[in-house]
Amino acid sequence: MLLGVAIGSVGRHPDAWRPARSDLMDAGHYRRLALVAERGGLDFVTLDDSLALTAAPDGQPDAVTALAAIAPATHTIGLVATVTTTYAEPFQVARALATLDHISHGRAGWRPRVATSAAEAAHFGPEPLPEISRLRSEAAEFTEVVTALWDSWQDDAVIRDTASGRFLDHARIRHIDHVGQHFRIKGPAVVPRPPQGHPVLASGPDPDSSPVSAHSADLVFTEVRKAQQVRARVGTGVRILGEVEIFLDDHGPGRPPEQQGAAQPLRVAGSAAELAARLDAVYACGVVDGFHVRLAALPGAVEHFVDEVVPLLRQRHPARSGTPGGSLRERLGLPARASSVFPLRKATPSR
């Protein structure tokens, strides 16, 4: 059973923000939550991001930057950042995510999203957001360009040949020369190919803001009730995680309000034993590979979930072995992305 936890939200319960106070923007806050999740043997943490003002009393830091600060303090847990593609440039995002993958020794992941609100658009000028179809088209091309930039270096481009004084083999680096509907990018990347080849690409669960199709993603977050449909579309090569909101009794404000609307993650409230039993029952159906957990209150809920619920789950579903230096792809049982292959240019003889 794969398990990931969101560490950036103050919780979905209307009173969940109150005990968090101003420590949400403390650099040590996210690091501490990631270390707790790693101690519990969780497979990854996620950090959401948005260009709009969030419910957090002190705002929301840039997800990739925050996880890059966390990476040196952790050793086995995956670090999955939400990246808003609208108003961003593929070259800069490719560079930032490759850097995160290098810093974490191959534990980076990313979930692209598009800006969907007028509040986000207002930060960049008076023009309204384009139609959602255009935003998705732009984001799909954005993802294509990012991965092409990672592939602009072969794995063995860095040679460090002290005898000849050559650090790089420039024959193993190329321009991508991308000309598309939304972007014209020459490349190549200025950071060597990420250790994973491609950091893990996640999709969902919001169909409006997630531009990555389940077919092209490595990891899909979905509503539990839609998991069987997703599995039928993508087969077994993609990891499918059910979105779950958890409220652990006796560790926060009163029980959460009832769910409303069709597009809702599974919401579970109860004791540690009740929560573990409910998740185990869903997992036993065989349509999900695990769960992406959002807790009703932070920061204390992460500790309670790790210390009380996770051990009950791991009694029946041991975690994959996470070793220092192991990649997130290995942790999730995903295949490695093959090294980029392109015709080598003949090296110019030195004079």
N, C-alpha and C positions, 0 to 999 in steps of 0.2 A: 504493500500500500504506500503510494507516494503521498507526501504531505508537504504543503507549503503554507506559509502564513503571511498575511499582509501586515506590515509593521508601520505603515504611514498614516493610517486612518485613526481618527480619535474615536471611532465606533459609530454604529448606526442608531444606537439608542439615543433619544433626544437629550438625555442628561449625561451622556457618556463623556462629553468634553469637560465637564466641570472639575473632576479630580485631576485632569491632566495638567492644567494650568500652563505656565510658560515654559515648561521643560521640553515641549515638543520641538523647539528649534535648537535645543542644546545638542551639540555635535555628539555628546556621549549618549544621548537618548536612543538614537537608532542603533548605535553600536551595541549598547547593552541588550536591546531586544534581539538583535541578530545573534549575539553570543548565547543568549538564553535558548533561542531556537536551535542553534548548532549543538548546544549541550544536550538538547532533547532528541538529537538525531534526525531533525527535520531535513528535508531535501533542499529546500530553498526558501528564501524570503522574497517578497515583492514590495516595491515602493512605488506608489501611485504618483502621478504628476498631472498638473493641469495649468493652463495659462490664466485661469480665473481665480478669484479669491475663494478660498475654501472655508469650511466650517472650523478649521483649526484656528485657535485664538491668535497664534503668532505666524500664520501663513504656512506655506509649503515650500521646502527647499527643492532645488533641482535634483531629480532622482538619481541621475547618473553621477553627479558630483558627490552626493551624499553616500552612495554605495562605493564609490572609489575611496572615500575616507574610511569606510568600514572594512574594505577588502584586506588590508594588511593585518587587521586584528583577528580575522577569521581564517579558517584553514580548510574546511570541508563543505560548507553550506553554499548553495547557489545564490546568486544575487541578480534578481530580475527587475529591471527598471522599466517604468512606463516612459515612453518618449513621444511627445506630441510632434507630429510631422508637419502640421500646418504652420506656416511662417518660419520653418527651419530649413536648413540647407543639408542635403545628403552628405556632402564632404565633411562637414563639421560633426555630424552625428556618427558617421562611420569612424572618424578619428577618435571620438570620445568613447564609443563602445569598444573599439579595439584596445584602447588604453585600459579600460576597465577589465577586459579579458586578460591582458598581460599582467596587470597588477594583481589580479586574483588567481593567476595561474590556471586560467581556463574555466572559471566558474560564473561567467557573465551570461545573462539572458536579457531580452528586451521585448517589450510589448508596444508596438506602434499604436498610436491613436490619432484621430483627427479632432481638431477643435470644432465643437458643435454649438457653441453659445455666442450670442451677441456680445456678452461681457468679455469673452476672449478676443473677439475681433476688434473691440473698441480700443484695446491696448496698442493696436497697430495702425490706427487711422480711422477715418469716417466710413470707409467702404464696408458694406455688409459682407457676411460670409457667402461664398459661392454656394451653389446647390450641392447637396450632400453627394450626389453622383460624381461631381467634379472633384470634390475633396477626396473621395475614395480612389478615384482614378489617379490623382496626384500622389496619394499616399502609396498606392501600389507601385507606381513608378519609382517613388522615393526608396522603397524597400529594395527594389531591383537594383538601383544605383548603389545603395549602401553595400549590398553583397558583392556587386561587381568591383567596387573599390577594394574590398577585402581580398578578392581574387586577383587583384592587379599585382600582387606579390606571390611568387611561389614560396613554398615552405622553406626551401633551402637558399633563398636569396641572400640571407645574411651568412657570410662565409668566415669573417674574422681571420683572414689569412695574413698573419703578421709577417711572414717571409716576403710577401709581395707588397705589403702595405695596403691591401684591399679589404675594406670592411664589407662591401656589398658586391654581389655579382649583378651588374646592371642589366645583363642579358636576361635575368630572371625577374625583371620588373618591367611592366608595360603600362602605356596609357590605355584607358578604357574607351575614350572617344565616344561617350554616350551622347546621342542626339535624340531626344524624345519629345513628347507633346508638352511636357512641363519643365524639363531640365536639359541643360547642355553642360556636360561635365567631361573634362579632359582627363583628369587624373594624372598620374597614379596616386594612390594613398601615400601619406607621408609617415605612416606607422607600419611596421612589418605585419604580415598576416597574423590574425589572432591565433592563439594556441589551439582553439577549437575549430579553426577554419572559419566557421560562422558561429558567433554566439547564439544560444538557443533562442529561436523565434517563437513568441507566444501570440495567441489570438484570443479574442473574446474578453468578457462574455457579452458586452454591449454591441449589437450588430450595427448600430449607428456610428459609434466612435471607433470601432475596431476595423481597420481597413484590410487586415490580412485574412484571407480565406483559410478555412480549416485545412484545405488540401495542401497549401504551401507552408503551413505552420509545423513546428516540431511539437508544440505543446498547445492544447486548446483548453481554455477555461469555459465552462458552459453550465447552464442551468441543469440540474440533475434530471429533470423530467424530459430534457431534450437530448440527453447523452446518448440514448440508443439511436436516435436519428443521426447524430454526428458520427457515431461509430460506423454506421452503415455506409456513410459517405466516404470516410477517410481510411477505413481498414485498421490494421494493427500496427502500422508503422508510425503512428502519431499517438502521443500520450494525451489522454483525455482526463481532465480533473473537474470534478463537480464543485461548483461554487456553493459554499456553505457559510451562513452567518451563525455564529455560536454565542449563546449566552449561558455562562456557567453559574448556576444558582449559588447564592451566598457569597458572591464575589463581585458585587457591583450594585448599581441602581436596580430598581424593580424590573420585573420581566419586560421584555421588549413588546412593542405594540404588535397587533396582528398584521400579517402580510396583506398587502393590497396590490391589485394589478397583476397582470399576467407575467410580466418580465421580472421575476424575482428569484434570487437564489434560495436554496433550501434554508429555512430558518429553524434552528434547533435550540431548545432551552431545556435545562434540567440539571441533574447531578452529573458528576463525572461518569458514573457507571451508565446512566441513561444516555448521555451523549455518545459514549463509546459504543453502546449497543446499537444506537440509531445509525451511526456511521458504518458500523460493521454490517448491518443489514442492507444498507444501500450498496456497499462494496461487494457484498456476496452476490448481487444480481449480475455482476460481471460486465457492466457497461462502462464503468469508470476505472481508471488506473489509480485513483486516489482523490484527494480533496485539496482545494485551495480555500483556506479558512480565513474568514474575517471575524474578528472578535468584537463583542458588543461594547467593550470598554477597554481602553488602554490607559496606562501601561501595565498595570498589574495582571490583566487577564492573560497575557502571554505566559507568564510564569505559572499561573494556575493551570492553563491548558497543557503546558509541557510537563508539569509535575504530576498532574492528576489524570488527565485524559489520555495523553500519548502513551504512558506505560501500559494502560489497559489495551490499547490498540496494538501495540508492539508485541504483546503476549501471543497474539494470533497472527500478526503480520509483521515479521521482523523487517527492519529497514535495510535497504541496500547498504553494503559496506562503503562508508565514505572515508577515504584516506587523504591525508594532506598531499596536494599535488594532483589529485584526481579531478577530472573535468566534470562540469555539470552534465554534459552529454552522457558520460559514462554513468553518472549517478542516476540519470533518468532512463538508462538503457537504450539510448538513441545512437544511431550509427554516426561515426565521425564524418565530417564533411571532407570530401576528397580534396587533395591539393589542386590548386588551379594549374591547368596545363595549357600551354600555348607555345607556338614555335619559338625556339631560342634564336635571338639575333646573333650574328657572328660578332664576337668581340673585336673592337678596333685595336690593332696592334699598338702597343705603347712604343713611344720613341725616346 
